[in-house]
């Protein structure tokens, strides 16, 4: 019995190169002093010079910021988009980006109403019944301004501002886009693959570039564009210390392994899914994330432990969850295996949210990707199996340009040839052209003389070229090779005992196990069709 191997071991034989890179980052942009009621009161008292505890005076600042955004769009002729419910903002960005002429600038400004946390003033009454204002934290539906931009260093990104005090923002960028631009500047040749590298001249140099993306460069991106875009806070506010800071809301750490046989990549990944449906068990998750999991008691690890297989279109993906983190694995663009750890709460790993903690978090993310590949197991190498099957069934082009037909699976003549090999393997002195001619005529049910000697010579050449037989030196006799025996035995048994038998069971009027399974499968498909609204 073949012992299982880890996915990492099998991949080592099929990966041309691999790149680790931070992928998408979603960051909180906020003024630390203004995230609590006391800080807001201090701002109203010190910066606005007002003695009252109310958010009402902040309305003028909100209006001033909204007017500045409108004025910025008008003066610089930046397109304005009012997003509608259900509209994909990334699709709008791609549409405008296609017609953007420059290498840097604001592509368009979008406005959307979204629910967010904010401060409001409510009336309360003291023991004497007198009313007084009181600031509370709540949620509200307010305008959000999306600045979709292109940066010379980072490529496409967006910065989203809440129009309401304290004007918290979100910064979204892609580390692969940054790395691609740095590689271009360094003169490293590469071919882009969406948010990855399809081909590179120097993988080590590209990896060194990816490793350089850190907090300082991301912070510099924010400072640069805060100086370009309308700023919610005045110069006096900033001089007083009301300055934006960054924290990590969501970070994706990706490992992209470019496969040497892209066509077989999907076969490989589907086998990974089949062999690792239990990877979400607590004992497996504990190994992947290198964390001790508690199943019971007050310190029990929160969250469900599960493996999810999700299909978008025709591309399946494997998901493993741990607390608020997820590892996603999928076959990317038909060419690479992508393993991607997404961390949504840094505190799951006892790491702070501040951007300065990115180096520690990347160690967690990239290590999780590697450990997943080391924990996952494969019963066999499906890529090798696909290659062997193709070697027998596909045609071969010789160095002289001659095309030798393959032995197509389930083709009657090819099946008869493979069956004949099983008989001839028993002959110690091999077989002649006439031996194959006689047996093949019988297996195909033809009358004697129906197959010519020339046709048999063609068949012998097919078998030799595909490595199933070898010619005995200085004779016109042939031996069946070990490869020929193994392949002929497996393919003929699969055809006779599995394919034909299974189809017979499915079409037999008497119900059987396959017939019943097929009926249940069809019922499930019909149910899904009705749920999707596709039924006629």
N, C-alpha and C positions, 0 to 999 in steps of 0.2 A: 504494500500500500504506500502511495506517495505521501510523504510528510508535508503538512502545510508550510508555506513560506510567507514571510511578511511582505506586505505590499512594497515596502521600502527595498527589500532584497530583489524582488522581481523587477521593480522599476529601474534599478541600477543597470539592467541589461538593455533598457529601451529608451532611456532619456538622453537626448543630444546635449541639452544644457538646461540649467534651472536658474531662476532668479527669485530672490526674496525681496519684497518691496512693500512698503506701506501703501495701501490702496486708498480707499476713500476715507477722509477724516471729516467729522462733523463736530464743530467746536462751539462752546458757549463763549460769547463775547459780552462781558459784563463789567460794571463798576462795583468792586467789592463792598465799598461803604454804603451802597444804596440798595442792598439786597435784604435789608431788615428795616423795621419801622423806625428804630432809633436813628439810623443813618439818614433816612428820609427827613425826619424832623430836624436833624442837624443841618441838612442842606437848605430847608425852608428858612430856618432861623439865620444861618450864617451867610449863605449865598444870596438869598432873596431879601434878607433883612426883615422878615415878617414874624410876628410873635405867635401867630395862630397855628394850630396843629391841623392843617387841612391841605388836601391835594388840589383844591380849586385854583390856587395861583399858578399851578403847573400847566394849566390849560393853555396859557399864552405861549409857553415854551413849546408845547406840542404843536400848536398852530404855526409857530415860527419855523419849526423843523419841517413840517409838511409843506409849507410854502417854499422853503429852500430846496426841497427835493423836486417840486414842480418846476421851479425856476432853473435848476440845474439841467433838467431834461429839456426844457425849452431853449435855453441859451446854447446848449451843446448839441442840439438836434438829436437827442437820444430817443429812440422809439419808446413809447409808453404802452404797456399791456395791462389791462384789467383782467386778471385771471377769473375764469368762471369755475363753478363747482365741477369737480371730476376731471378738469383739464390737467394733463401731465406737463409739469413745468419743464422737465428735461427735454420733452419733445419740442416745446416752444423755443428753448435755447438752441437746439440743433438746427431748427429752421432759420433762426436769425444768425446763428454762427456761420451757416453756409454762405451767407451773403456779406459777412463782415470783412471789410477790406484791409484793416490794419493788423499789426502784430500785437497791439496793446490798446486797451480802452474799454469803455462801457458799451456792451453790446445792446442791452435794453434794460429798462426799469419796469418791474412788474409790481402790481399792487394786489393784495389778497386779504380778505377778512378771515382771521384765524383766532381761535380761542387761546388765550395765554394768561399767565399769572401776572397780576398787577396790584397796585395799591388803590384803594378807594376810601372816601370819607363817609362815615355814617353818623347819624345823630344818636347820642345816648343821653340818658337823664340821670342826674344825681339823686341823692336821697331826698332832696328838697323839691324834686320835680323839674328842675331847670335843665334845659338841653345844652349839650356841648358837643363839638366835633371830635370824632375818634377815627384814627387811621387804621384800617385793617387790610390784610392781604387776602385777595380773592381772585377770581378769574373773570375774564370778560372777552367779548368778541370785538377786536379792534383791527385797524389797518396794519398790515405788514408791508414794508417796502423791500423788494428784492432787487439788488443790484447785480445783474449778470455781467461779468467782466472777463476779459482776457488779459493775463499778465505775461510779460516777456519771459519771466522765470518759471511760473507755475502753470501757464496755459489757462484754460477755462476754469472759473470758480464763481461762487456767488456769496454775497454778504447780505444777510437779511436783517433789517432793523425793525423793531417794534416801534410804532409811532407814538406810543404812550410811555410816560415816565415809569421806570428809569431808563428806557430806551435800550433794553437788552437786545442783543443781536446774535446771529448764528453765522459762522463761517464754514463753508463747505469747499473742500479742495480734493484733488486726486494726486497721490504721490507718484503714480506712474507717469502722469503728464509732466510733472516736474522732472522726473528722472530722464524722460525722453528728450526734453529740452537741454538738460545738462550734458547728456551724451552727444547731442548734436554739436554743442559748443566745444566739447572736448575732441571732436573729430572721430568719434567712435561710430563705425558703420552699423546700422541696425535697420530692421524692418518692423514697423509697429503692428501690433495686434490688439486693436481696441485699447483697453487699459492693461497692456502687457507688451512683451517683446516676442515677435514671431521668429526673428533671426538676429543674431549679433555676431560681429566680427571678433569681439573679445569679451566673452562672458564675465571673466574676472574683473575687467575694467568697468563693465556695466554694474556688477554687483557692488563694487567700491563706490560708484556714484550713488546707488540706492541707499547705501549705508550712511551717507552724509546728510540725509534729510533729518533734521532735528528741530528742537524748540526754537532755536535762534532764527532759523530761516523762516519758519512759519510766523513767528512774532513779527519779523521784518516785513512780511507780506501784509499783515494787518496794519502796521504803522504806516506803510506806504500808501495804502488805499484810504485809510482814515484821513490822510492829508489831502487826498484828491476829491473824495466824495463829501457831500454835505454832512457836517458833524452836529449831532444833537446838542452837545455841550459847548458853551462859549469858551474862548481862550482864558477868561478869568476862572471859569470852573476847572479847567485843566491845570491851570497854574496852582489852584488850591488843592490839587491832588485827586480830583475826580477823573481818573484815567482808566481806560478799558484794560481789562486783563483777559486771559484765555484759560479755559478749562476744557477737558476732553469729554465730549458727550458720547461719541461713537467713533471707534477706530477699527479699521479692517487691516489685518496683517496677512498678506498673500504669499503663497509659494506656487509659482508657475513652472511646471516641468514639461518642456517641449519634447514630444514623443518622436521616435525615429520612424514610426509607421502610423501616420495620422489616421489612415483608413481603419486600422485595427484599434484605435484608441477608444472608440465607443464600446467595442466588444470587451476590452479590458475593464473599462469603468463599470459596465453592467455586471461583470463578474465580481468586481469589488463590492457592489451593492448586494448581490446575492449571498456572498460569503460573509458579510459583515452586518447583517440586520440586527445583531445583538450588541452592536458597539455602544449603544446608549445605556446599557446596564450600568448600575452604580460602580461595580468593580472595574469596568472598562473605562468609564469617564474619569474615575480616580487616577488611572494610569495616564490618560491623555493629558489631563490638566495638572498632574503631579500634586493633587490636593487630597487630603483625607476627607472622606465624605461620612457624615453622621446620618444614619437613617432614622434614629429615634431620639427622644429627649428634647430638652430646651434648646440644645445647640444643633438640632437637626438641620442638615443642609437644605435650604429652600429650593423649590422648583421640582418639576417632573423630570425623571430620567427616561429618555426615550430616543429612538432612532426614527427619523422621518425621511421618507423618500418623496420628494416633491417633483412634479413634472410640469415644466413650463414649455408649451408647444410640444416638441418631441425630445427635449433635453431633460433627462432626469438629474436630480441632485440629491446628495446624501447629507442630512443635517444631524448633528450631535449637539445636545444642549447641556449647559452647566450654568445654573443660576441665571444670570442675564447675558451670558456669553453663548455664542453658537459657532460651531465649525461647519462650514459648508464645503462640500467637495463635488466637483462636476467636471465634465468633459468640455473644455473651452474651445469654442469656434472650430470644433472638429479636429483640433491639432495638439492640444495640451491637456494635462491633468492639472486642475486648479484646486488647491486646498487653501481655505481662507478662514481665519479665525476673526470673528467680530466681537469686540468687547464693548458692551453698552454701559457697564458700571465698573469703574476701576476698583471700587471698594470690595468687589467680589474677591479680589486678590490682595487686599490690604495695601492698596496703592492709592495715593491721593489723586484728585481729579485735575490738579493744576497741570498745565502743559509742561512744566519742568520735569514732570514724572514720566514723560514719554519714553526715555531710554529704558527705564525699568519695565514699562508696560510692553515694549517691543520684545523684550526677552521672554515675557510670558506668551505673547501671541505667536512668535515664530517658533518657540519651543513646542507649543501645543500642536502646530502643524506637523512638525517632525515626529512627535510622539504618536500622533494619530496614525501616521504611515507605518510606524514601528509596531503598533498594537494590532492594526488590521492584518488579517491573514488571507491568503489565497490557497485554494485547494490545488490549483494548477496555473500555469501561465497561459491565459486564453489567447494572447497575441501570438505565441508560438504555435498554438493549435490552428489558428486562422491561417498563419503563414504556410504550415504544412498542408492544410486542406487545399489552399490555393495552388501550391506547388504541384499537386496531383491533378487538380481539375482544370486549371487555367492553361492556355496555350503558352508555348515557349518560343522565343525568337532566338535563333542560333546566331553566332558571330557573323556568319555569312549572309544573314538577313532572311533565312528560311524560317517560315512559321510552322511549328509542329503543334498540332491540335492537342488539347488536354483531354483528360478522361472525365467528362462531365458527369457529376453525380446523378444517378437515376436514368442516364441515357442507356437504352437497351444494349447497344454494342459495347459501350464502356463497361457496363455491369457484367456482360458475358466475358469480356477479356479478364476482368478481375477474378471472376469465378474460375476461369481456366487456370490462372496462376496458382490457385490453391491445389489443383490437381497436379500440375507440373512440378510443384515443390517436392513432391514425393519421389520424383524420378532422379536417381543418383547420377545419371549420365546426361541429364538435361533433356531438351526437346528440340525438334526440328520445326521448320516452317509448315511442313505437311501435318505434323501433330496438332499444331494450333489451328490449322485450317479445318481439320476433321472435327475437333472438339467444338470450335466456335460455330460451325455449321449446325451441329447438333443442338447446342445451347440456344441458338437463335431460332431453331425450328425451320431451317431452310432445307431444301432438297440438296442432295449431293451435287457438287460442282457449281453451286450458286455463287460461292465466294471464290474469287480467283487468287492465285499465288501472289500476284502483284498487290492485291488489297491486304493480304496477310503481311507482306513485307512492310507495307505502310504502318500496319498495327504494331509490328515488332519495333519499328523505329520509334513510335510513340512511347512504347513501354520502356525502351532503352533510354531515351532522352529524359524521361521522368524518373529514371533511377530505379525502376521496378524489376528490370531484368538486366543481365549482363551477358555478353557474348563470350563463350569459351574460346580462348586463343587458338588460332589456326584451324578452326572448325566452323561449321554452320549450325552449331548447337548453342542453346541458351540455358542459363541458370536463373532461377528466381532469387532475387536478393532478399536479405533479411527485411529491408525496408519494404520491398514488394509484398512479402508475406504479411507483414504487420498491417500495412495499409489495405491490402486486398481483403484480409480477414475482417477488419473492423468495418470497412465500407460496405461489403456485401452483407454482413450480419445486420448492420444498421438498416440497410435497404430491405432485406427480406423479413427480419424479425421485428423491426420497429415501425418503419414507414408503412409498408404494405399491411402489416397487422393492425396498426393503429387506425389507418384509413378504413379498413374493413370493419373494425368495431364501430367507428363513427357512423357508418352507413348501414349497419345491420339493423333490420326492423326490431330485433330483440334488444331491449335496453341493457347496457352494460356500464361499467365504471366510467369509461371515456364518454360515452353517450350522455350519461347523467351530468358529468362535469361540464360538458359542452353546453347543455341546456341551462345549467346554473349561470355559466359565464354569459350566455346570450341574454338571460333575464337581467343580470346586473348591468349589461350594456344598455338594454332598453330602458331600465330605470334611470340611469345616468342621462340618457338622451332626453327623457321627459323632464328631469330636473333642470337641464340646461336650456329648455325651451326650444329644442331642435326638432322635436317630433312634428310630423306633418299634421 
